[in-house]
Amino acid sequence: MTLVTQSEISTAATGWHRTVLDDIESRLVDPGFPCVFSKNAYRKQLLQFIFVEGAASRDIAHLADGLKKYVELSEAWDGRLDTAYPLLVAFGPDATDATSVEEYHAFGWRVLQCLHAVDPAPWPDDVGRDPDSEAWSMCFNGMPLFCNMSSPAHRVRRSRNLGNHFILVINPRERFDVFAGDTPSGRKTRSNIRNRIDRYDGTPRSPQLGSYGTNALEWRQYGLTEENVERADRCPFLLETSSVRRNARPWIQRTKGTT
């Protein structure tokens, strides 16, 4: 199976899949872990998983199939917190040789670029095409998504370290707008979570954290740097033309540190 439920993986996981689950459980049962939505989802067995063994074309195809199913599941969302399913995409130990935060981020962006190359649906008309636009968001199968890159290299930002494997935490963009958007209740929720981040990480939150469509760039929030410094880097993601996508090779170049 490409898309696996929390209950299914809890009863059948072995090997590195079990390690991923154990690592995540250890975070989400911690009272101080900042993301109250993830904690609620874990408690109610709402987590969805995709396990990606390597970085070959077949692995990207496996991931794309699972992500397509996740988007289809999310399209039927009824707006309630108790039916909001977060997706955790976990990569096996042979998927990347990254060791630093920057190398894991570069790997994550290559994954997103490869997914874009095999995306079965066109980019939505109402979503920005330039990552340096506040209206940009990663999209797949017609749905805007928020992707959180978590890696074992994070030492300062502990909230972005979910254990021994690189993990993409993916949610539909609209769920953030519903629960933590730019509304009085959303701003209160967002402030609470970010205060919890400060306490959990033991350092001030990243200045890149913002709210969609309010002068904050989404892509910089996907992968946070360890230090609170001004960023001048450019997003490596490129929105490709249909002709480029047809000729794209859907696998990940594993050269360390490249984008």
N, C-alpha and C positions, 0 to 999 in steps of 0.2 A: 504494500500500500504506500501511496505517496503522502497522503494526509492522514495523520494518526491522532486520535483523541487522547486526552490525559488519562482517562480510565483504561484505555487499551494499552498504552505504554506502561502504565503502572503495574499491570499484571504480567506483561510479556517482555519487558525490556531486559536485555543482557548486554555485556560488553560495554563499549563506549556510550551506547544509548542509555544504559543504566547510570553511568557516571554523569551524563548530562542531566538526567532527571534528578539524581541525588543532589547535584550541585545547585540546581534551581530550587529544589525544595528547601535546602538549607538557607537560601536567601529569603524565600517568601514566607517562611515560618518565623523569621526574625522580626520581632515587634518594631524594630527601628527601620526596616527596609522602607524606602520612601514612597514607592509607587503603590498607593492604596488600591488602585484598580487591578493591578497584577495580583496583589495579595487576595483580593476578593475573588478573582477568577480562579486562582489556585484552590482556594477553600471550597469553591463550588464546582470544581472539576470541569472548568470551562476551557482550559488551555488546549490548543491545537499544536501539533508538531510536524515538521518535515525534517528528516535526517538525510544529510547529503554526505555521501561517503568520500568523494574525491572532487577533482576539478576538471574532469574530462567532459566532452560534449554530452555523454549519456547522463552525467550527473546534473548538468544544467537542464537537460530535458526532464529529468526526474523532478527537479525543483520547480520548473515551469508548470508541469502537470499538477503538482500539489498546490502551487500558488493559484492556478486557475480554479481549482476546486474550492480553495479558501475564499476567493473573491465571489464565486457563485454562492457559497454558504452565507457570506456577509451581505450579499444583495438582498437577502430575505430578512435582514435584521428588523426587529419590531421597535427599536428605540429604547429598550430597557437594558439597564446595566447587567441584569442577570442573564441576558442572552448575547452579551458582547464577548466574542471569542478572540482573545489575543493569539497570534501565531508566533511560535518560536522556531526559527530555522537554524538547526545546529549542524556544524560542519565537522567532519571527522578529522582525526589527527593527521591524515595524509593529504588533506585538502590544500593546506598551505604550509609554507615553512616560515611564515612571519613570526617575529619575536617581539617587535616594538609596537606601540600604539599606532604609529604612522604606517607601519607595514600592514597591520591588520586592517586599517582604514582603506589603504590602497587595494587590498584584496577585496574588501566589501564593495568598493566602487566598481571593481572589475566584474563582480557577481551581478550587480545591478545593471551594468552595461550589457552583459551577456543576456540577462533576462529581457532587456529592451529589444535586443536583436531578434528574439524569438517571440515577442509579444504578439498574441493573436488578434489584438484589437488596436484600432488607431488611438492616438493620443487625444484625450478629451479636449474639445474646443475651448472650454472655459478654464483650462489649467495652463499656466505659463509654460513656455517652451525653453526659456533661459533660466538656468539655476540661480542666476544673480537677480532674478525678479522675485519679489515677495509673493507672487501668485504661483510660483513653481512648486510642484510636489512630484515625487516619483509616482508613476502610474503603471498599472499592469491590468490587462484585460478590461480596460476602460474605467478602472477604479483608482482614484488618488489614494496613496498610501503614505503612512509615516513609518520610516525604518530607523530603528535604534541599533547602532553597532556596539556590541558588547564583547570584550575580549579579556583574556587572562593577563594581558600586558598592563591593564589599568591598575595602578597602585594608589594614586591620589584619588581618582574618581571611582571609588569602590562601588557606587551604584551602577557603573557601567562595566562591572566585572561579574559575570554570572557563572564563573567557574573555569574549568580547564579547557574549554573549547570556544571558538569564535561563534557567536550567535547573533543573528538578526532577529530583533523583536519587531514584528510588523502588525500594524493596526490600520484599519481604514481611516483616512483623514477625517471623515465626518464625525467619528466618535469623539475626537478631541474637540471638535467644534460644538458638539452637543453637551459634553460634560465639563470641558475646561476651556471653552472659547472666550471671546471677548465680550462677555456679559457680566453683570454683577456676581452671579453665582459661579460662573466659570472662572472669573478672576480670583474669587475667594478660594476655590478648589485648587487652582494653579499655585496660588501663594502658599497654601498649606503644604502641597507636595514639595515645592521648592525650598521651603523652610526645613522640611524633613531631609531633603538632599543635603543641605548645609550641615545638619547635625550628623547624618550618617557618614558623609564623606570626610567630615572634620575640616572642611575648607569651604570658602565661599563658592556658591554655584557659578557655573560658567556664564560669562556675559553674553554668550551666543544664544542662551535660552530665551525664547520669546513666544509670541502668539502668531499663528498663521495670518498673513495678510496685514500685519501691523508693523511694517518696517523691520521684520526679522527674516533672515534667510533660512529656509527649511534645511537646505543641504548641510549647513554648518552644524545644525543640531543633530543630524544623523550620526556624526562622529565627532565627539568632543575631545579637544586637546587636554592634556593633563594640567597645563598652566593657564591661568587667566591672563592671556596676552592678546593684543590686537592681532587679528589674522589678515594676511594679505594674499593667502593662497587662493587659487581658482578651483572651482568644482571640476573634477575630471569627467563628469557625465556629459555625454553629447546626445542630443535628440537627433536621430538619424533619419535620413530620407528613406523612402521605401526601397529605392534601388540599392542603397548602401546596406540596408537590413537584409535584403535577399542574398547579398554576397558575404554577409558577416559570418565569421566562424564562432559558433556558440560554445566556446570553451574559454577557460581562464589561463592566460599566460602566467606562469608561476615564477617569473623572475622577481627576486626579492626586492621590495621597495619601489617597484615601478607602478605607474598609473596608466 
